[in-house]
Amino acid sequence: MPAPFTRPRLLYVTDLTYPAQGRRYGDEDVELSARLRDEWDVALCHPLDAAALLDAFDLCLVRNSGPVIHYQDAYDAFREVSLRTGARIHNPLTGRADMAGKQYLVDLAADGFPVIPTVDRRTDLGRLPEAPRYVVKPKAGADSIGLEILDRADLDTLAFDDGTLLVQPHVDFRYEVSFYFVDRVLQYALHAPDPERRWELRPYEATDADRGFAQRFADWNTLEHGIQRVDACRTRDGDLLLVELEDLNPYLSLSLVPEETRDRFVTALRGSLRAVLES
Protein backbone atom coordinates (compact mmCIF):
# COMPACT_ATOMS: atom_id res chain seq x y z
CA MET A 1 0.00 0.00 0.00
CA PRO A 2 1.33 3.48 -0.81
CA ALA A 3 2.11 5.72 2.14
CA PRO A 4 -0.59 8.27 2.99
CA PHE A 5 -0.06 11.86 2.00
CA THR A 6 2.16 13.58 4.54
CA ARG A 7 2.50 16.95 2.82
CA PRO A 8 -0.17 19.39 1.65
CA ARG A 9 -1.15 19.17 -2.01
CA LEU A 10 -0.94 22.37 -4.06
CA LEU A 11 -2.80 22.84 -7.34
CA TYR A 12 -0.81 25.41 -9.33
CA VAL A 13 -2.99 27.00 -12.06
CA THR A 14 -1.09 28.31 -15.08
CA ASP A 15 -1.23 28.52 -18.86
CA LEU A 16 2.34 27.61 -19.75
CA THR A 17 1.79 28.40 -23.44
CA TYR A 18 0.09 31.80 -23.17
CA PRO A 19 1.75 34.08 -25.78
CA ALA A 20 2.51 37.26 -23.84
CA GLN A 21 4.58 39.91 -25.60
CA GLY A 22 8.00 40.23 -24.06
CA ARG A 23 7.15 37.86 -21.19
CA ARG A 24 7.46 34.13 -20.73
CA TYR A 25 4.67 33.02 -18.42
CA GLY A 26 5.72 29.38 -18.62
CA ASP A 27 9.31 30.01 -17.59
CA GLU A 28 8.26 31.97 -14.53
CA ASP A 29 5.77 29.32 -13.40
CA VAL A 30 8.12 26.39 -13.96
CA GLU A 31 10.73 28.13 -11.82
CA LEU A 32 8.37 29.32 -9.10
CA SER A 33 6.50 26.02 -8.78
CA ALA A 34 9.85 24.24 -8.44
CA ARG A 35 10.73 26.53 -5.53
CA LEU A 36 7.58 25.43 -3.71
CA ARG A 37 8.12 21.67 -4.00
CA ASP A 38 10.24 21.48 -0.87
CA GLU A 39 7.09 22.07 1.19
CA TRP A 40 4.14 20.98 -0.99
CA ASP A 41 3.26 18.25 -3.44
CA VAL A 42 2.71 20.45 -6.49
CA ALA A 43 0.72 19.76 -9.66
CA LEU A 44 0.43 22.26 -12.51
CA CYS A 45 -2.85 22.52 -14.41
CA HIS A 46 -4.40 24.65 -17.14
CA PRO A 47 -7.16 27.09 -16.01
CA LEU A 48 -9.70 25.11 -18.06
CA ASP A 49 -9.09 22.11 -15.79
CA ALA A 50 -8.96 23.86 -12.42
CA ALA A 51 -12.62 23.51 -11.36
CA ALA A 52 -12.63 19.75 -11.96
CA LEU A 53 -9.42 19.18 -9.97
CA LEU A 54 -10.00 21.43 -6.95
CA ASP A 55 -11.36 18.80 -4.58
CA ALA A 56 -8.19 16.66 -4.88
CA PHE A 57 -5.97 19.39 -3.42
CA ASP A 58 -5.55 21.19 -0.11
CA LEU A 59 -4.79 24.58 -1.66
CA CYS A 60 -5.01 26.18 -5.11
CA LEU A 61 -2.53 28.84 -6.25
CA VAL A 62 -3.66 30.84 -9.30
CA ARG A 63 -0.68 32.23 -11.14
CA ASN A 64 -0.08 33.11 -14.80
CA SER A 65 -3.37 31.82 -16.13
CA GLY A 66 -3.87 34.52 -18.77
CA PRO A 67 -6.77 36.95 -19.28
CA VAL A 68 -10.02 35.48 -17.92
CA ILE A 69 -11.88 36.89 -20.92
CA HIS A 70 -10.40 34.00 -22.96
CA TYR A 71 -12.06 31.37 -20.75
CA GLN A 72 -14.84 33.21 -18.92
CA ASP A 73 -17.19 30.22 -18.55
CA ALA A 74 -14.44 28.05 -17.06
CA TYR A 75 -13.41 30.82 -14.67
CA ASP A 76 -17.01 31.36 -13.57
CA ALA A 77 -17.26 27.62 -12.88
CA PHE A 78 -14.01 27.73 -10.93
CA ARG A 79 -15.32 30.55 -8.75
CA GLU A 80 -18.67 28.84 -8.23
CA VAL A 81 -17.08 25.56 -7.15
CA SER A 82 -14.55 27.34 -4.94
CA LEU A 83 -17.15 29.41 -3.11
CA ARG A 84 -19.62 26.54 -2.79
CA THR A 85 -17.11 24.07 -1.40
CA GLY A 86 -15.01 26.47 0.64
CA ALA A 87 -11.87 25.54 -1.28
CA ARG A 88 -8.75 27.38 -0.20
CA ILE A 89 -7.63 29.65 -3.03
CA HIS A 90 -4.60 31.94 -3.29
CA ASN A 91 -5.35 34.71 -3.95
CA PRO A 92 -8.56 34.39 -1.92
CA LEU A 93 -11.58 35.26 -4.08
CA THR A 94 -12.38 38.39 -2.08
CA GLY A 95 -10.26 40.85 -4.06
CA ARG A 96 -11.87 44.20 -4.85
CA ALA A 97 -9.72 45.07 -7.87
CA ASP A 98 -9.17 43.28 -11.22
CA MET A 99 -10.47 40.06 -9.72
CA ALA A 100 -13.89 41.71 -9.57
CA GLY A 101 -13.61 43.59 -12.88
CA LYS A 102 -12.57 47.19 -13.62
CA GLN A 103 -15.39 48.95 -11.78
CA TYR A 104 -12.90 49.82 -9.04
CA LEU A 105 -11.22 52.34 -11.38
CA VAL A 106 -14.49 54.25 -11.71
CA ASP A 107 -15.15 54.07 -7.97
CA LEU A 108 -11.63 55.11 -6.93
CA ALA A 109 -11.64 58.03 -9.37
CA ALA A 110 -15.01 59.22 -8.03
CA ASP A 111 -13.64 58.96 -4.46
CA GLY A 112 -10.66 61.17 -5.24
CA PHE A 113 -7.88 58.57 -5.25
CA PRO A 114 -4.81 59.26 -7.42
CA VAL A 115 -6.11 57.24 -10.35
CA ILE A 116 -6.23 58.02 -14.06
CA PRO A 117 -9.65 59.73 -14.29
CA THR A 118 -12.16 57.08 -15.36
CA VAL A 119 -15.89 57.04 -16.16
CA ASP A 120 -18.24 54.42 -17.55
CA ARG A 121 -21.25 56.54 -18.52
CA ARG A 122 -21.71 59.24 -21.15
CA THR A 123 -23.44 61.40 -18.54
CA ASP A 124 -20.18 61.45 -16.53
CA LEU A 125 -17.88 62.59 -19.34
CA GLY A 126 -17.77 66.03 -17.73
CA ARG A 127 -15.73 64.52 -14.90
CA LEU A 128 -12.83 63.90 -17.27
CA PRO A 129 -10.24 66.59 -17.96
CA GLU A 130 -10.03 67.90 -21.49
CA ALA A 131 -7.56 65.92 -23.57
CA PRO A 132 -6.68 65.63 -27.26
CA ARG A 133 -7.24 61.87 -27.13
CA TYR A 134 -9.09 59.38 -24.95
CA VAL A 135 -8.61 55.72 -24.13
CA VAL A 136 -11.69 53.50 -24.43
CA LYS A 137 -11.58 49.88 -23.30
CA PRO A 138 -14.00 47.16 -22.20
CA LYS A 139 -14.61 47.02 -18.47
CA ALA A 140 -14.21 43.24 -18.66
CA GLY A 141 -11.04 43.41 -20.77
CA ALA A 142 -7.40 42.65 -20.02
CA ASP A 143 -4.00 42.87 -21.76
CA SER A 144 -5.25 45.83 -23.85
CA ILE A 145 -7.87 43.60 -25.51
CA GLY A 146 -10.43 45.85 -27.21
CA LEU A 147 -8.57 49.04 -26.33
CA GLU A 148 -9.05 52.02 -28.65
CA ILE A 149 -7.61 55.53 -28.67
CA LEU A 150 -10.11 58.10 -29.94
CA ASP A 151 -10.17 61.84 -30.40
CA ARG A 152 -12.93 63.92 -28.85
CA ALA A 153 -15.08 63.96 -31.97
CA ASP A 154 -15.11 60.18 -32.14
CA LEU A 155 -15.79 59.99 -28.43
CA ASP A 156 -18.91 62.09 -28.85
CA THR A 157 -20.36 59.50 -31.22
CA LEU A 158 -19.59 56.54 -28.97
CA ALA A 159 -22.48 54.70 -27.37
CA PHE A 160 -21.56 53.58 -23.86
CA ASP A 161 -24.52 54.07 -21.58
CA ASP A 162 -24.67 50.43 -20.45
CA GLY A 163 -21.59 50.60 -18.21
CA THR A 164 -19.57 48.06 -20.21
CA LEU A 165 -16.89 50.53 -21.40
CA LEU A 166 -14.34 52.62 -19.55
CA VAL A 167 -13.25 56.03 -20.83
CA GLN A 168 -10.07 57.80 -19.68
CA PRO A 169 -8.00 60.72 -20.93
CA HIS A 170 -4.89 59.58 -22.77
CA VAL A 171 -2.15 60.44 -20.29
CA ASP A 172 1.22 61.66 -21.55
CA PHE A 173 3.41 59.94 -18.98
CA ARG A 174 7.17 59.64 -18.47
CA TYR A 175 7.25 55.97 -17.54
CA GLU A 176 5.28 53.18 -15.88
CA VAL A 177 6.21 51.57 -12.58
CA SER A 178 4.88 48.45 -10.85
CA PHE A 179 4.96 47.58 -7.15
CA TYR A 180 4.75 43.92 -6.12
CA PHE A 181 3.18 42.94 -2.80
CA VAL A 182 2.71 39.75 -0.81
CA ASP A 183 0.19 40.04 2.04
CA ARG A 184 0.24 43.83 1.62
CA VAL A 185 4.00 44.02 2.21
CA LEU A 186 6.00 45.55 -0.66
CA GLN A 187 8.60 43.13 -2.01
CA TYR A 188 10.13 45.02 -4.95
CA ALA A 189 9.38 47.50 -7.74
CA LEU A 190 10.11 47.53 -11.49
CA HIS A 191 9.68 50.24 -14.10
CA ALA A 192 9.53 50.55 -17.88
CA PRO A 193 11.67 53.57 -18.87
CA ASP A 194 10.35 53.54 -22.46
CA PRO A 195 6.55 54.00 -22.66
CA GLU A 196 6.59 52.39 -26.12
CA ARG A 197 8.17 49.20 -24.74
CA ARG A 198 6.13 48.52 -21.64
CA TRP A 199 7.33 44.94 -21.32
CA GLU A 200 11.02 45.95 -20.96
CA LEU A 201 11.29 46.36 -17.20
CA ARG A 202 14.19 47.30 -14.97
CA PRO A 203 14.62 47.36 -11.18
CA TYR A 204 13.27 50.53 -9.60
CA GLU A 205 14.32 52.10 -6.30
CA ALA A 206 11.05 53.30 -4.77
CA THR A 207 11.04 56.47 -2.71
CA ASP A 208 9.09 56.80 0.53
CA ALA A 209 6.43 58.72 -1.39
CA ASP A 210 6.24 55.96 -4.00
CA ARG A 211 5.87 53.34 -1.28
CA GLY A 212 3.11 55.32 0.39
CA PHE A 213 1.26 55.67 -2.91
CA ALA A 214 1.40 51.93 -3.64
CA GLN A 215 0.62 50.93 -0.05
CA ARG A 216 -2.56 52.97 -0.11
CA PHE A 217 -3.99 50.81 -2.90
CA ALA A 218 -2.71 47.51 -1.51
CA ASP A 219 -4.42 48.34 1.80
CA TRP A 220 -7.62 49.52 0.09
CA ASN A 221 -8.00 46.06 -1.43
CA THR A 222 -8.27 44.50 2.06
CA LEU A 223 -6.72 41.19 0.94
CA GLU A 224 -5.13 39.89 4.12
CA HIS A 225 -3.23 37.28 2.12
CA GLY A 226 -2.26 37.17 -1.53
CA ILE A 227 -0.16 38.70 -4.29
CA GLN A 228 -0.94 42.16 -5.65
CA ARG A 229 0.72 44.30 -8.32
CA VAL A 230 0.08 48.03 -8.25
CA ASP A 231 0.68 49.47 -11.74
CA ALA A 232 1.12 53.22 -12.00
CA CYS A 233 2.37 55.87 -14.41
CA ARG A 234 4.58 58.88 -13.68
CA THR A 235 3.06 61.98 -15.25
CA ARG A 236 5.05 64.81 -16.78
CA ASP A 237 4.32 66.76 -13.59
CA GLY A 238 5.98 64.05 -11.51
CA ASP A 239 2.82 62.59 -9.94
CA LEU A 240 1.95 58.90 -9.80
CA LEU A 241 -1.47 57.77 -11.02
CA LEU A 242 -2.88 54.27 -10.69
CA VAL A 243 -3.23 52.40 -13.99
CA GLU A 244 -4.32 49.03 -12.63
CA LEU A 245 -4.51 47.06 -9.40
CA GLU A 246 -3.94 43.44 -10.38
CA ASP A 247 -5.04 40.94 -7.74
CA LEU A 248 -6.03 37.91 -9.82
CA ASN A 249 -2.95 36.56 -11.62
CA PRO A 250 -0.29 39.28 -11.92
CA TYR A 251 2.85 38.41 -13.84
CA LEU A 252 5.76 38.92 -11.45
CA SER A 253 8.82 39.41 -13.71
CA LEU A 254 10.83 37.49 -11.13
CA SER A 255 13.63 36.82 -13.61
CA LEU A 256 14.42 40.55 -13.64
CA VAL A 257 15.09 41.02 -9.92
CA PRO A 258 18.29 40.12 -8.03
CA GLU A 259 18.51 36.63 -6.55
CA GLU A 260 18.28 38.00 -3.01
CA THR A 261 15.02 39.78 -3.86
CA ARG A 262 13.66 36.67 -5.57
CA ASP A 263 14.49 34.55 -2.53
CA ARG A 264 12.77 37.06 -0.25
CA PHE A 265 9.67 37.01 -2.44
CA VAL A 266 9.50 33.20 -2.43
CA THR A 267 9.88 33.16 1.36
CA ALA A 268 7.02 35.64 1.70
CA LEU A 269 4.86 33.62 -0.70
CA ARG A 270 5.48 30.41 1.23
CA GLY A 271 4.33 32.12 4.42
CA SER A 272 1.25 33.49 2.68
CA LEU A 273 0.35 30.06 1.30
CA ARG A 274 0.70 28.50 4.74
CA ALA A 275 -1.54 31.19 6.23
CA VAL A 276 -4.31 30.51 3.68
CA LEU A 277 -3.94 26.76 4.15
CA GLU A 278 -4.32 27.11 7.91
CA SER A 279 -7.21 29.56 7.76
N, C-alpha and C positions, 0 to 999 in steps of 0.2 A: 504493500500500500504506500502511495506517495505521502510524504510528510505534509501535515497541514500547513496552511499559509502562516508564516510567522512575521511577515512584514506587510504594511499596508500596500494596497494595489492602487496605482495611479493611472487613470486614463488621460492620455495627453492628446488633445485634439489639435490637429494641424493639417493644412493642405500643403504637402511638401513640394507640389508641382505648380503652385500658384505663380503666374508670371508677373512679378512686380518689377517695375522699371528701376534699375540701379540697386535692387535689394534681392537677397537670396533667402527667402523665407525658410526653405528646406535646410540650408546650412545652419542657420541659427537654431532651428528646432532640434536637429540631430545633435548638435553640440550641447544645448541646454538640457535636453532630456537625458543625455549621457551623464551629465553632472548630478542628476537627481537619483541615479540608479544605486548609489551607495546607501540610500535610505528607503527607497520604495521599489516595488516591482512595477516597472513602467511598460505600458503598451501604447504605441502611437496609433491614432485612427483618424480617418477623414471626417470632416464635419457632417457629411451625409450619413455616417454610421453611428454617430455619437448617441443618439436617443436610444437605439436598440441595445447598446452595450453598457449603458450607465449602471444597471443593477448588478453588474459583475465586478464593480470596482468600489473602493472605499472613498475615493476622491477623484474629481474630474478637473483637470487644468486646461482651460481654453487658451491656446496661444495663437500662432499665426494661421488662422483659419480662413482668411480672406474676407472680402466684403459680404455681409449677410445677404445683400440684395441678390446675389448670385444663387442663393439656396434658401430663400425666405421660408418656404414651407417646412423644410427640414429643421431650420432654426426654431421656428414656432413650435414644432413638435418637441424639440429638445427642451425648450423652456417649459412647455406644458408638463412633460414627464418629470423634469427636475423639480418643479414647484409642487406637483401632486405627490411625489414620493419622498420629498424632503432630501433629495440627493445633495451631497456636498459639492459645491461648484466653486472654482476659483478662476476668475473673480466671482464672488457671490452675485446673484442676479438682482441686486438691489441698487445698482448704479443709476445715477440720475442724469448722466451725460450721454455719450454716443450709444451706450447700451440701450437707452430708452428712446433713441431717435434724436433729431437735431432741434427739438423744441426748446431745449435749454438755452440755445443761443438767443432766441427771441426773448425768453424770460429774463436772462441775465442782462441783456441790453436794456430792456424796459426797467430793470431794477438798478441801473446805473453802474454796473460792473464795467471794468475796462475790457470791453469786448468790441470787436468790429461791429458797428451798428448793424442790426439785423431786424427785418420785419418779414411777416408772412401773409400780409393782407394789403390790398391796394389802398384801403382806407388809412393805412399807417405809413404810407410812403413819405409823408411830411416829417416823420421822425428821422429820416435819413438826411445826412448832410449833402449838399449839392456836390456832384462829382461828374467828370466828363464821361465816365463809364461805370457800369454796375455789374456785379456778379450775380447771376441767377443760377440756383442749383436745387435739385429735389431735396426735400426735407429728409427723405428716406435714403438718400444717396451716400456714396463713399468713394474714396480714391478718385475724386473729380468726375465720377460718372454722371453724365447729363449736365455738366457745368457749361454755362454760356456766359460770355461777356458782351453786354449790350450797351449802346449809348442811350441817352435819355429818351430820344424819340422812339426807339424800339421798345423801351421799357413802358412807355405810355400806352402801347398797343397790346401789352402782355396781359393775358387773363390769368389771375392767380388769386381768386377770392375764396378758394376752397381750402387754403392753408397747407397745400402740398408743396409749395415752392418757398424758398428763402431768397430774399433780395438784400444785397449788401453793396455799399459803395466799393469800387475797386481801389484798394489802398496801395499807394506808392510807398513801399517799405524798403528799408535798407537790407534786412536779412530776416530769416526765420530762425527761431531757437526753440528747442524742445527740452522739457524737464521731465525726468523719469523718476517715478515714485514707487516705493513698495510700502504698503500700510501707512501711507501719508507721510513717509519720511523720504526726503529727496536723496537719490543715489548718485546721479550725475546729470550733466546737461550737454547737449550737442547743438551745433548751429550750422546753417547752410549759408556761407558767405555770399554765394551767387544766387539771386532769386530765380534765375532761369534754370538752375540745376539744383532743384530742391532736394534731390536724393544724395547729393555729395556733401556729407556731413563731416564736421570736425569737432574735436573736444572744445568745450566752452567753459570758461571760468565765470561762474555766476556771481554777481555782486549781491550784497545784502538786500538791495532793493529788488533785484531779480528774484531772489529766493522768496521774499515776501509776496511778490506778485503771484508766483506759481503756487505757493503754499495756500494762498487764499482760495484758489480754485480746487486744489486737492482736498482741502477741509470742507468746502461747500458740498462736495460730492458725498460726504458722510460715509464712505466705504471704510469700515474699520480695518478690513483686510483686503488686499488685492493690489494689482499693478495699475498705475495710471500714467499717462503721458500728457503733459500740458504743452500744447503747441501754441506758439505766440509769434507775432511779427514785431520788429522794431521799426517804428515809423521814422520819417525824416526828421521829426521833432524830437526823437529820442525816447518816446514812450513805448511801452509794451502793450499790445492788444491781443486778447485771446483769439486764436483762430479755431481751435478745436480742443475738446477735453475728451481724450480717448480712454475709455474704461472697459472696453469689450475685449479687444485682441490687439493691443498696440505692438507694432514692430519695435524692437528694442535696440537695434544697431549695436549689439554687444561686441561685434568684431572690431568696432572702431574705438573702443575705450581701452585704457591700459589694463594689464592683467590684474593688477591689484584692485582696480575698480570693478572689474568683472567678477572677481572672487567675492568682493563685498556684496555685490548685487545677488549672487547666487546664495550666499549665506542668509541674506535678508529674505529671499524668496523661500528658502527652506523653512525658516521660522514662520513665515506667513502661511505656508501650506500646512504646517503642523497645527497652527492655531485654528484654521478652518476645519481640519480633520477632527480636532478635539472639541469643537463647538457643539 
